[in-house]
Amino acid sequence: MSGGADGPLRETAMSVRRPLAAVLLAFLATPAVADPAQLELGKRVFTELAEPRCGACHTLADAGTKGELGPVLDTLKPSASRVATAVSNGIGVMPAFEDLSEEQVKAVALYVQTVTGGKE
């Protein structure tokens, strides 16, 4: 048995990469277009549901927030995937929002991208 290019190690690596790649492609391939209900949920997550509230740190004109700790989202214009990653994992002093559902994370990510004019 060899661990060369065609050996068992390659098969194991490929068996791990394929599902991970499929999940990433599914998220990235999902058009970043939200329906009005999803945008409303995203705004609620941003202004009410997330703890701490997103607007406590971030300025976002559509949400009427003037946070001063985090980036001004209207200027940053982040993509939905960038927002989702930051919300899910945290970044810098921003905590990970582990209590939010996948639906809530996607909604807030699409909301921020949409209202700031961000591009995927």
MMTF fields as JSON, N, C-alpha, C and O atoms, coordinates in Angstrom:
{
  "mmtfVersion": "1.0.0",
  "mmtfProducer": "UNKNOWN",
  "numBonds": 479,
  "numAtoms": 480,
  "numGroups": 120,
  "numChains": 1,
  "numModels": 1,
  "chainsPerModel": [1],
  "groupsPerChain": [120],
  "chainIdList": ["A"],
  "bondAtomList": [4, 2, 8, 6, 12, 10, 16, 14, 20, 18, 24, 22, 28, 26, 32, 30, 36, 34, 40, 38, 44, 42, 48, 46, 52, 50, 56, 54, 60, 58, 64, 62, 68, 66, 72, 70, 76, 74, 80, 78, 84, 82, 88, 86, 92, 90, 96, 94, 100, 98, 104, 102, 108, 106, 112, 110, 116, 114, 120, 118, 124, 122, 128, 126, 132, 130, 136, 134, 140, 138, 144, 142, 148, 146, 152, 150, 156, 154, 160, 158, 164, 162, 168, 166, 172, 170, 176, 174, 180, 178, 184, 182, 188, 186, 192, 190, 196, 194, 200, 198, 204, 202, 208, 206, 212, 210, 216, 214, 220, 218, 224, 222, 228, 226, 232, 230, 236, 234, 240, 238, 244, 242, 248, 246, 252, 250, 256, 254, 260, 258, 264, 262, 268, 266, 272, 270, 276, 274, 280, 278, 284, 282, 288, 286, 292, 290, 296, 294, 300, 298, 304, 302, 308, 306, 312, 310, 316, 314, 320, 318, 324, 322, 328, 326, 332, 330, 336, 334, 340, 338, 344, 342, 348, 346, 352, 350, 356, 354, 360, 358, 364, 362, 368, 366, 372, 370, 376, 374, 380, 378, 384, 382, 388, 386, 392, 390, 396, 394, 400, 398, 404, 402, 408, 406, 412, 410, 416, 414, 420, 418, 424, 422, 428, 426, 432, 430, 436, 434, 440, 438, 444, 442, 448, 446, 452, 450, 456, 454, 460, 458, 464, 462, 468, 466, 472, 470, 476, 474],
  "bondOrderList": [1, 1, 1, 1, 1, 1, 1, 1, 1, 1, 1, 1, 1, 1, 1, 1, 1, 1, 1, 1, 1, 1, 1, 1, 1, 1, 1, 1, 1, 1, 1, 1, 1, 1, 1, 1, 1, 1, 1, 1, 1, 1, 1, 1, 1, 1, 1, 1, 1, 1, 1, 1, 1, 1, 1, 1, 1, 1, 1, 1, 1, 1, 1, 1, 1, 1, 1, 1, 1, 1, 1, 1, 1, 1, 1, 1, 1, 1, 1, 1, 1, 1, 1, 1, 1, 1, 1, 1, 1, 1, 1, 1, 1, 1, 1, 1, 1, 1, 1, 1, 1, 1, 1, 1, 1, 1, 1, 1, 1, 1, 1, 1, 1, 1, 1, 1, 1, 1, 1],
  "groupList": [{"groupName": "MET", "atomNameList": ["N", "CA", "C", "O"], "elementList": ["N", "C", "C", "O"], "formalChargeList": [0, 0, 0, 0], "bondAtomList": [1, 0, 2, 1, 3, 2], "bondOrderList": [1, 1, 2], "singleLetterCode": "M", "chemCompType": "L-PEPTIDE LINKING"}, {"groupName": "SER", "atomNameList": ["N", "CA", "C", "O"], "elementList": ["N", "C", "C", "O"], "formalChargeList": [0, 0, 0, 0], "bondAtomList": [1, 0, 2, 1, 3, 2], "bondOrderList": [1, 1, 2], "singleLetterCode": "S", "chemCompType": "L-PEPTIDE LINKING"}, {"groupName": "GLY", "atomNameList": ["N", "CA", "C", "O"], "elementList": ["N", "C", "C", "O"], "formalChargeList": [0, 0, 0, 0], "bondAtomList": [1, 0, 2, 1, 3, 2], "bondOrderList": [1, 1, 2], "singleLetterCode": "G", "chemCompType": "PEPTIDE LINKING"}, {"groupName": "ALA", "atomNameList": ["N", "CA", "C", "O"], "elementList": ["N", "C", "C", "O"], "formalChargeList": [0, 0, 0, 0], "bondAtomList": [1, 0, 2, 1, 3, 2], "bondOrderList": [1, 1, 2], "singleLetterCode": "A", "chemCompType": "L-PEPTIDE LINKING"}, {"groupName": "ASP", "atomNameList": ["N", "CA", "C", "O"], "elementList": ["N", "C", "C", "O"], "formalChargeList": [0, 0, 0, 0], "bondAtomList": [1, 0, 2, 1, 3, 2], "bondOrderList": [1, 1, 2], "singleLetterCode": "D", "chemCompType": "L-PEPTIDE LINKING"}, {"groupName": "PRO", "atomNameList": ["N", "CA", "C", "O"], "elementList": ["N", "C", "C", "O"], "formalChargeList": [0, 0, 0, 0], "bondAtomList": [1, 0, 2, 1, 3, 2], "bondOrderList": [1, 1, 2], "singleLetterCode": "P", "chemCompType": "L-PEPTIDE LINKING"}, {"groupName": "LEU", "atomNameList": ["N", "CA", "C", "O"], "elementList": ["N", "C", "C", "O"], "formalChargeList": [0, 0, 0, 0], "bondAtomList": [1, 0, 2, 1, 3, 2], "bondOrderList": [1, 1, 2], "singleLetterCode": "L", "chemCompType": "L-PEPTIDE LINKING"}, {"groupName": "ARG", "atomNameList": ["N", "CA", "C", "O"], "elementList": ["N", "C", "C", "O"], "formalChargeList": [0, 0, 0, 0], "bondAtomList": [1, 0, 2, 1, 3, 2], "bondOrderList": [1, 1, 2], "singleLetterCode": "R", "chemCompType": "L-PEPTIDE LINKING"}, {"groupName": "GLU", "atomNameList": ["N", "CA", "C", "O"], "elementList": ["N", "C", "C", "O"], "formalChargeList": [0, 0, 0, 0], "bondAtomList": [1, 0, 2, 1, 3, 2], "bondOrderList": [1, 1, 2], "singleLetterCode": "E", "chemCompType": "L-PEPTIDE LINKING"}, {"groupName": "THR", "atomNameList": ["N", "CA", "C", "O"], "elementList": ["N", "C", "C", "O"], "formalChargeList": [0, 0, 0, 0], "bondAtomList": [1, 0, 2, 1, 3, 2], "bondOrderList": [1, 1, 2], "singleLetterCode": "T", "chemCompType": "L-PEPTIDE LINKING"}, {"groupName": "VAL", "atomNameList": ["N", "CA", "C", "O"], "elementList": ["N", "C", "C", "O"], "formalChargeList": [0, 0, 0, 0], "bondAtomList": [1, 0, 2, 1, 3, 2], "bondOrderList": [1, 1, 2], "singleLetterCode": "V", "chemCompType": "L-PEPTIDE LINKING"}, {"groupName": "PHE", "atomNameList": ["N", "CA", "C", "O"], "elementList": ["N", "C", "C", "O"], "formalChargeList": [0, 0, 0, 0], "bondAtomList": [1, 0, 2, 1, 3, 2], "bondOrderList": [1, 1, 2], "singleLetterCode": "F", "chemCompType": "L-PEPTIDE LINKING"}, {"groupName": "GLN", "atomNameList": ["N", "CA", "C", "O"], "elementList": ["N", "C", "C", "O"], "formalChargeList": [0, 0, 0, 0], "bondAtomList": [1, 0, 2, 1, 3, 2], "bondOrderList": [1, 1, 2], "singleLetterCode": "Q", "chemCompType": "L-PEPTIDE LINKING"}, {"groupName": "LYS", "atomNameList": ["N", "CA", "C", "O"], "elementList": ["N", "C", "C", "O"], "formalChargeList": [0, 0, 0, 0], "bondAtomList": [1, 0, 2, 1, 3, 2], "bondOrderList": [1, 1, 2], "singleLetterCode": "K", "chemCompType": "L-PEPTIDE LINKING"}, {"groupName": "CYS", "atomNameList": ["N", "CA", "C", "O"], "elementList": ["N", "C", "C", "O"], "formalChargeList": [0, 0, 0, 0], "bondAtomList": [1, 0, 2, 1, 3, 2], "bondOrderList": [1, 1, 2], "singleLetterCode": "C", "chemCompType": "L-PEPTIDE LINKING"}, {"groupName": "HIS", "atomNameList": ["N", "CA", "C", "O"], "elementList": ["N", "C", "C", "O"], "formalChargeList": [0, 0, 0, 0], "bondAtomList": [1, 0, 2, 1, 3, 2], "bondOrderList": [1, 1, 2], "singleLetterCode": "H", "chemCompType": "L-PEPTIDE LINKING"}, {"groupName": "ASN", "atomNameList": ["N", "CA", "C", "O"], "elementList": ["N", "C", "C", "O"], "formalChargeList": [0, 0, 0, 0], "bondAtomList": [1, 0, 2, 1, 3, 2], "bondOrderList": [1, 1, 2], "singleLetterCode": "N", "chemCompType": "L-PEPTIDE LINKING"}, {"groupName": "ILE", "atomNameList": ["N", "CA", "C", "O"], "elementList": ["N", "C", "C", "O"], "formalChargeList": [0, 0, 0, 0], "bondAtomList": [1, 0, 2, 1, 3, 2], "bondOrderList": [1, 1, 2], "singleLetterCode": "I", "chemCompType": "L-PEPTIDE LINKING"}, {"groupName": "TYR", "atomNameList": ["N", "CA", "C", "O"], "elementList": ["N", "C", "C", "O"], "formalChargeList": [0, 0, 0, 0], "bondAtomList": [1, 0, 2, 1, 3, 2], "bondOrderList": [1, 1, 2], "singleLetterCode": "Y", "chemCompType": "L-PEPTIDE LINKING"}],
  "groupTypeList": [0, 1, 2, 2, 3, 4, 2, 5, 6, 7, 8, 9, 3, 0, 1, 10, 7, 7, 5, 6, 3, 3, 10, 6, 6, 3, 11, 6, 3, 9, 5, 3, 10, 3, 4, 5, 3, 12, 6, 8, 6, 2, 13, 7, 10, 11, 9, 8, 6, 3, 8, 5, 7, 14, 2, 3, 14, 15, 9, 6, 3, 4, 3, 2, 9, 13, 2, 8, 6, 2, 5, 10, 6, 4, 9, 6, 13, 5, 1, 3, 1, 7, 10, 3, 9, 3, 10, 1, 16, 2, 17, 2, 10, 0, 5, 3, 11, 8, 4, 6, 1, 8, 8, 12, 10, 13, 3, 10, 3, 6, 18, 10, 12, 9, 10, 9, 2, 2, 13, 8],
  "groupIdList": [1, 2, 3, 4, 5, 6, 7, 8, 9, 10, 11, 12, 13, 14, 15, 16, 17, 18, 19, 20, 21, 22, 23, 24, 25, 26, 27, 28, 29, 30, 31, 32, 33, 34, 35, 36, 37, 38, 39, 40, 41, 42, 43, 44, 45, 46, 47, 48, 49, 50, 51, 52, 53, 54, 55, 56, 57, 58, 59, 60, 61, 62, 63, 64, 65, 66, 67, 68, 69, 70, 71, 72, 73, 74, 75, 76, 77, 78, 79, 80, 81, 82, 83, 84, 85, 86, 87, 88, 89, 90, 91, 92, 93, 94, 95, 96, 97, 98, 99, 100, 101, 102, 103, 104, 105, 106, 107, 108, 109, 110, 111, 112, 113, 114, 115, 116, 117, 118, 119, 120],
  "secStructList": [7, 7, 7, 1, 6, 6, 1, 2, 2, 2, 2, 2, 2, 2, 2, 2, 2, 2, 2, 2, 2, 2, 2, 2, 2, 2, 2, 2, 2, 1, 7, 7, 7, 7, 7, 2, 2, 2, 2, 2, 2, 2, 2, 2, 0, 0, 0, 0, 0, 1, 1, 1, 7, 4, 4, 4, 6, 7, 3, 3, 4, 4, 4, 6, 3, 3, 7, 1, 1, 1, 7, 7, 2, 2, 2, 2, 7, 7, 7, 2, 2, 2, 2, 2, 2, 2, 2, 2, 2, 7, 5, 6, 6, 5, 7, 7, 7, 6, 6, 1, 7, 2, 2, 2, 2, 2, 2, 2, 2, 2, 2, 2, 2, 2, 2, 2, 6, 7, 7, 7],
  "xCoordList": [0.84, 0.0, 0.878, 1.827, 0.549, 1.341, 0.466, -0.756, 1.085, 0.369, 0.584, 0.406, 0.974, 1.251, 0.0, -1.06, 0.158, -0.917, -2.182, -3.279, -2.04, -3.23, -3.526, -4.335, -2.904, -3.043, -4.211, -5.025, -4.286, -5.387, -5.477, -6.574, -4.344, -4.4, -5.139, -5.892, -4.917, -5.62, -7.119, -7.919, -7.502, -8.928, -9.556, -10.67, -8.852, -9.368, -9.493, -10.503, -8.47, -8.515, -9.668, -10.366, -9.87, -10.957, -12.315, -13.256, -12.432, -13.727, -14.091, -15.271, -13.104, -13.357, -13.617, -14.491, -12.874, -12.995, -14.312, -14.888, -14.792, -16.005, -17.204, -17.852, -17.535, -18.693, -18.479, -19.409, -17.282, -16.997, -17.152, -17.747, -16.623, -16.751, -18.21, -18.63, -18.985, -20.407, -21.154, -21.992, -20.863, -21.524, -21.141, -22.004, -19.858, -19.411, -19.999, -20.435, -20.014, -20.583, -22.073, -22.586, -22.773, -24.217, -24.49, -25.401, -23.71, -23.925, -23.549, -24.29, -22.404, -21.945, -22.779, -22.921, -23.333, -24.132, -25.542, -26.245, -25.964, -27.291, -27.302, -26.511, -28.187, -28.203, -28.469, -29.311, -27.744, -27.9, -29.049, -28.873, -30.211, -31.413, -32.413, -32.736, -32.889, -33.793, -35.199, -35.396, -36.163, -37.544, -37.846, -37.097, -38.932, -39.231, -39.33, -38.89, -39.896, -40.002, -38.621, -38.375, -37.723, -36.371, -35.616, -34.868, -35.816, -35.179, -35.708, -34.948, -37.004, -37.59, -37.019, -36.7, -36.891, -36.273, -34.832, -34.391, -34.105, -32.716, -32.608, -31.715, -33.522, -33.524, -33.844, -33.242, -34.789, -35.124, -33.938, -33.673, -33.223, -32.031, -31.032, -30.47, -30.812, -29.842, -30.228, -29.378, -31.523, -31.952, -32.495, -32.484, -32.978, -33.66, -33.19, -33.029, -32.97, -32.815, -31.401, -31.227, -30.396, -29.016, -28.66, -29.023, -27.953, -27.477, -25.972, -25.505, -25.193, -25.599, -26.143, -25.871, -26.898, -27.5, -26.406, -25.413, -26.599, -25.614, -25.381, -24.249, -26.476, -26.395, -25.694, -25.386, -25.435, -24.68, -23.245, -22.597, -22.762, -21.391, -21.322, -20.384, -22.312, -22.259, -23.234, -24.379, -22.766, -23.641, -24.221, -23.493, -25.546, -26.246, -27.463, -28.407, -27.443, -28.495, -29.886, -30.8, -30.069, -31.395, -31.971, -33.184, -31.096, -31.537, -31.629, -32.13, -31.151, -31.19, -30.207, -30.438, -29.101, -28.127, -26.879, -26.52, -26.23, -25.04, -23.955, -23.377, -23.69, -22.632, -21.284, -21.081, -20.362, -19.061, -17.885, -16.737, -18.145, -17.049, -16.657, -15.474, -17.647, -17.382, -17.385, -17.65, -17.088, -17.076, -18.442, -19.48, -18.423, -19.645, -20.027, -19.344, -21.114, -21.478, -21.884, -21.688, -22.443, -22.806, -21.568, -21.652, -20.445, -19.192, -18.511, -17.978, -18.53, -17.864, -18.543, -17.864, -19.864, -20.653, -20.253, -19.835, -20.379, -19.922, -20.852, -22.043, -20.281, -21.075, -21.811, -21.445, -22.84, -23.595, -22.697, -22.81, -21.811, -20.943, -19.971, -19.651, -19.504, -18.605, -19.342, -18.801, -20.579, -21.383, -21.675, -21.522, -22.092, -22.425, -21.222, -21.364, -20.051, -18.837, -18.536, -18.213, -18.638, -18.368, -19.379, -19.008, -20.655, -21.707, -21.532, -21.693, -21.204, -21.081, -19.819, -19.845, -18.707, -17.414, -16.853, -15.922, -17.415, -16.818, -15.607, -15.062, -15.19, -13.999, -13.507, -14.293, -12.227, -11.696, -12.418, -12.49, -12.954, -13.676, -15.139, -15.846, -15.592, -16.984, -17.145, -16.391, -18.126, -18.324, -19.029, -19.648, -18.929, -19.731, -21.139, -21.304, -22.134, -23.529, -24.079, -24.832, -23.691, -24.024, -25.498, -25.976, -26.235, -27.655, -28.553, -29.743, -28.013, -28.826, -28.936, -27.976, -30.109, -30.314, -29.645, -29.282, -29.488, -28.929, -29.792, -29.269, -31.104, -32.032, -31.819, -31.833, -31.622, -31.406, -30.072, -29.988, -29.033, -27.721, -27.814, -27.322, -28.444, -28.584, -29.405, -29.069, -30.477, -31.34, -30.593, -30.685, -29.86, -29.142, -28.025, -27.749, -27.388, -26.325, -26.874, -26.287, -27.99, -28.599, -29.144, -29.065, -29.695, -30.204, -29.08, -29.223, -27.972, -26.86, -26.315, -26.073, -26.123, -25.625, -26.591, -26.166, -27.877, -28.885, -28.966, -28.943, -29.06, -29.271, -28.009, -28.089, -26.843, -25.603, -25.146, -24.226, -25.788, -25.361, -24.126, -23.407, -23.875, -22.723, -22.895, -24.016, -21.795, -21.789, -21.181, -20.27, -21.683, -21.165, -19.834, -19.235],
  "yCoordList": [-1.185, 0.0, 1.238, 1.35, 2.144, 3.367, 4.557, 4.501, 5.614, 6.855, 7.85, 9.054, 7.346, 8.205, 8.857, 8.853, 9.415, 10.195, 9.392, 9.951, 8.058, 7.24, 6.307, 5.39, 6.511, 5.613, 5.944, 6.814, 5.234, 5.411, 6.815, 7.29, 7.479, 8.834, 9.782, 10.647, 9.615, 10.465, 10.201, 11.136, 8.921, 8.582, 9.197, 9.719, 9.14, 9.718, 11.232, 11.813, 11.862, 13.319, 13.727, 14.699, 12.995, 13.329, 13.093, 13.845, 12.059, 11.787, 12.882, 13.101, 13.563, 14.678, 15.959, 16.743, 16.173, 17.415, 17.531, 18.616, 16.434, 16.513, 17.045, 17.98, 16.475, 17.032, 18.483, 19.286, 18.827, 20.2, 21.142, 22.213, 20.748, 21.573, 21.716, 22.789, 20.653, 20.708, 21.704, 22.457, 21.715, 22.65, 24.086, 24.96, 24.329, 25.68, 26.148, 27.293, 25.272, 25.646, 25.914, 26.822, 25.134, 25.345, 26.724, 27.42, 27.126, 28.45, 29.552, 30.521, 29.405, 30.451, 30.516, 31.584, 29.376, 29.352, 29.863, 30.196, 29.93, 30.45, 31.934, 32.698, 32.343, 33.765, 34.611, 34.273, 35.701, 36.579, 37.551, 38.769, 36.999, 37.791, 37.329, 36.144, 38.251, 37.895, 38.365, 39.402, 37.589, 38.044, 39.02, 39.081, 39.784, 40.795, 40.23, 40.879, 39.039, 38.447, 38.13, 38.309, 37.659, 37.34, 38.622, 38.649, 39.676, 40.957, 41.506, 42.062, 41.351, 41.816, 41.03, 41.608, 39.703, 38.894, 39.348, 39.478, 39.588, 40.047, 41.35, 41.521, 42.269, 43.548, 43.322, 43.954, 42.423, 42.115, 41.482, 41.799, 40.586, 39.989, 41.1, 41.133, 41.995, 43.082, 44.017, 44.421, 44.364, 45.399, 44.867, 45.584, 43.605, 43.113, 41.758, 41.583, 40.801, 39.413, 39.023, 38.225, 39.566, 39.216, 39.836, 40.978, 39.083, 39.575, 39.415, 38.277, 40.455, 41.852, 42.296, 41.667, 43.362, 43.9, 44.348, 44.953, 44.047, 44.417, 45.923, 46.388, 46.682, 48.137, 48.775, 49.966, 48.011, 48.557, 48.876, 49.755, 48.154, 48.358, 48.893, 49.609, 48.548, 48.886, 49.988, 50.005, 50.904, 51.897, 51.272, 50.733, 51.354, 50.879, 51.77, 51.703, 52.598, 53.604, 52.99, 53.5, 51.906, 51.314, 50.859, 50.895, 50.433, 49.967, 51.11, 50.92, 52.294, 53.435, 53.325, 53.884, 52.601, 52.41, 53.246, 53.538, 53.621, 54.465, 53.954, 54.716, 52.646, 52.076, 52.657, 53.093, 52.665, 53.289, 52.348, 52.755, 51.104, 50.176, 49.392, 49.279, 48.854, 48.048, 48.891, 50.092, 48.259, 48.994, 49.583, 49.042, 50.692, 51.291, 50.425, 50.432, 49.686, 48.718, 49.38, 48.796, 50.583, 51.3, 51.612, 51.658, 51.821, 52.103, 50.81, 50.721, 49.813, 48.542, 47.766, 47.129, 47.812, 47.096, 45.618, 45.154, 44.88, 43.49, 42.566, 42.837, 41.478, 40.44, 39.63, 39.653, 38.924, 38.075, 37.001, 36.697, 36.425, 35.374, 35.938, 35.261, 37.158, 37.788, 38.044, 37.799, 38.538, 38.786, 37.468, 37.37, 36.458, 35.159, 34.566, 34.011, 34.681, 34.162, 34.916, 34.3, 36.239, 37.045, 36.751, 36.633, 36.631, 36.364, 34.97, 34.785, 33.998, 32.612, 32.357, 31.605, 32.982, 32.675, 33.779, 33.549, 34.977, 36.119, 36.585, 35.841, 37.826, 38.366, 39.537, 40.407, 39.558, 40.605, 40.582, 39.537, 41.728, 41.791, 41.372, 41.237, 41.166, 40.751, 39.286, 38.431, 38.993, 37.603, 36.785, 37.338, 35.471, 34.565, 34.538, 34.481, 34.579, 34.576, 33.159, 32.837, 32.323, 30.901, 30.624, 29.543, 31.568, 31.351, 31.621, 31.308, 32.188, 32.449, 31.181, 30.423, 30.965, 29.812, 30.072, 31.205, 29.017, 29.151, 30.102, 30.914, 29.997, 30.875, 32.339, 33.223, 32.593, 33.958, 34.515, 35.683, 33.683, 34.118, 34.472, 35.517, 33.602, 33.869, 35.138, 35.95, 35.305, 36.479, 37.77, 38.732, 37.812, 39.044, 39.307, 40.459, 38.255, 38.417, 39.002, 39.925, 38.47, 38.98, 40.395, 41.23, 40.652, 41.991, 43.024, 44.047, 42.756, 43.715, 43.908, 45.04, 42.821, 42.95, 43.773, 44.651, 43.493, 44.164, 45.659, 46.474, 46.021, 47.443, 48.287, 49.512, 47.639, 48.394, 48.401, 49.133, 47.588, 47.488, 46.635, 46.763, 45.751, 44.86, 43.849, 43.576, 43.299, 42.3, 41.01, 41.031, 39.896, 38.584, 38.327, 37.272],
  "zCoordList": [0.0, 0.0, 0.0, 0.776, -0.865, -0.901, -0.583, -0.726, -0.159, 0.107, -1.017, -0.828, -2.206, -3.349, -3.893, -3.268, -5.076, -5.695, -5.911, -5.916, -6.094, -6.337, -5.167, -5.312, -4.033, -2.904, -1.997, -2.305, -0.86, 0.089, 0.678, 0.971, 0.854, 1.408, 0.472, 0.92, -0.837, -1.811, -1.736, -1.763, -1.641, -1.555, -0.307, -0.368, 0.82, 2.062, 1.937, 2.334, 1.387, 1.219, 0.318, 0.603, -0.759, -1.683, -1.033, -1.286, -0.196, 0.439, 1.442, 1.713, 1.989, 2.903, 2.121, 2.489, 1.057, 0.29, -0.456, -0.529, -1.009, -1.822, -1.052, -1.523, 0.14, 0.865, 1.285, 1.214, 1.717, 2.121, 0.933, 1.057, -0.202, -1.405, -1.808, -2.243, -1.669, -2.034, -1.157, -1.653, 0.136, 1.05, 0.7, 0.626, 0.488, 0.147, -1.177, -1.294, -2.171, -3.468, -3.367, -4.021, -2.555, -2.4, -1.811, -2.261, -0.808, -0.213, -1.191, -1.359, -1.832, -2.739, -4.012, -4.607, -4.436, -5.657, -5.427, -6.381, -4.166, -3.863, -4.187, -3.635, -5.071, -5.407, -4.166, -3.334, -4.061, -2.907, -3.16, -3.111, -3.427, -3.635, -2.588, -2.505, -1.807, -0.72, -1.044, -1.677, -0.6, -0.744, 0.391, 1.366, 0.277, 1.302, 2.723, 3.673, 2.879, 4.222, 4.787, 5.979, 3.926, 4.376, 4.746, 5.724, 3.961, 4.294, 5.615, 6.408, 5.851, 7.115, 8.291, 9.33, 8.126, 9.178, 9.394, 10.536, 8.325, 8.451, 9.219, 10.048, 8.939, 9.66, 11.136, 12.004, 11.425, 12.825, 13.549, 14.709, 12.86, 13.471, 13.789, 14.884, 12.85, 13.019, 14.157, 14.951, 14.236, 15.189, 16.508, 17.509, 16.529, 17.731, 18.249, 19.457, 17.357, 17.787, 18.194, 19.115, 17.533, 17.876, 19.22, 19.504, 20.036, 21.33, 21.394, 21.368, 21.476, 21.512, 20.152, 19.129, 20.155, 18.934, 17.964, 18.369, 16.691, 15.666, 15.646, 15.512, 15.781, 15.718, 16.898, 16.858, 17.949, 19.077, 18.645, 19.213, 17.639, 17.158, 15.734, 15.385, 14.905, 13.479, 13.1, 13.552, 12.265, 11.648, 10.385, 9.551, 10.26, 9.065, 8.886, 9.673, 7.86, 7.658, 7.613, 8.261, 6.863, 6.72, 8.061, 8.271, 8.958, 10.275, 11.281, 12.389, 10.906, 11.812, 12.962, 14.034, 12.746, 13.825, 13.575, 12.434, 14.671, 14.595, 15.537, 16.311, 15.457, 16.277, 15.905, 14.771, 16.852, 16.614, 16.808, 16.63, 17.168, 17.432, 16.183, 15.862, 15.484, 14.292, 13.037, 13.087, 11.899, 10.634, 10.287, 10.668, 9.564, 9.022, 7.826, 6.802, 7.961, 6.934, 5.625, 4.559, 5.68, 4.456, 3.612, 2.384, 4.249, 3.552, 3.119, 2.012, 3.993, 3.72, 2.592, 1.786, 2.528, 1.513, 1.423, 0.362, 2.53, 2.527, 1.742, 1.591, 1.25, 0.589, 1.652, 2.827, 1.232, 2.161, 2.759, 3.947, 1.962, 2.5, 3.536, 4.514, 3.334, 4.319, 5.631, 6.709, 5.535, 6.741, 7.45, 8.668, 6.696, 7.298, 8.024, 9.113, 7.428, 8.063, 9.352, 10.368, 9.321, 10.519, 11.619, 12.787, 11.258, 12.247, 12.846, 14.052, 12.01, 12.477, 13.284, 14.258, 12.884, 13.498, 14.38, 15.15, 14.27, 14.941, 14.149, 13.335, 14.395, 13.731, 14.584, 14.961, 14.881, 15.759, 17.1, 17.746, 17.525, 18.802, 18.661, 19.66, 17.428, 17.208, 17.604, 17.14, 18.46, 18.877, 17.801, 16.891, 17.914, 17.083, 17.671, 18.89, 16.825, 17.274, 17.168, 16.249, 18.12, 18.096, 18.331, 17.987, 18.906, 19.188, 17.986, 18.028, 16.929, 15.74, 14.902, 14.772, 14.341, 13.463, 12.118, 11.801, 11.339, 9.992, 9.156, 8.394, 9.304, 8.58, 8.974, 8.116, 10.267, 10.738, 10.244, 9.865, 10.248, 9.761, 8.28, 7.854, 7.501, 6.065, 5.835, 4.973, 6.604, 6.436, 6.752, 5.989, 7.852, 8.198, 7.192, 6.857, 6.714, 5.72, 4.42, 3.856, 3.95, 2.721, 2.918, 2.018, 4.1, 4.409, 4.322, 3.653, 4.994, 5.003, 3.589, 3.169, 2.856, 1.484, 0.637, -0.113, 0.753, -0.074, 0.217, -0.705, 1.495, 1.823, 1.669, 1.586, 1.631, 1.44, -0.015, -0.377, -0.844, -2.238, -2.411, -3.403, -1.433, -1.523, -2.643, -3.074, -3.11, -4.185, -3.668, -2.84, -4.155, -3.755, -4.405, -4.191]
}
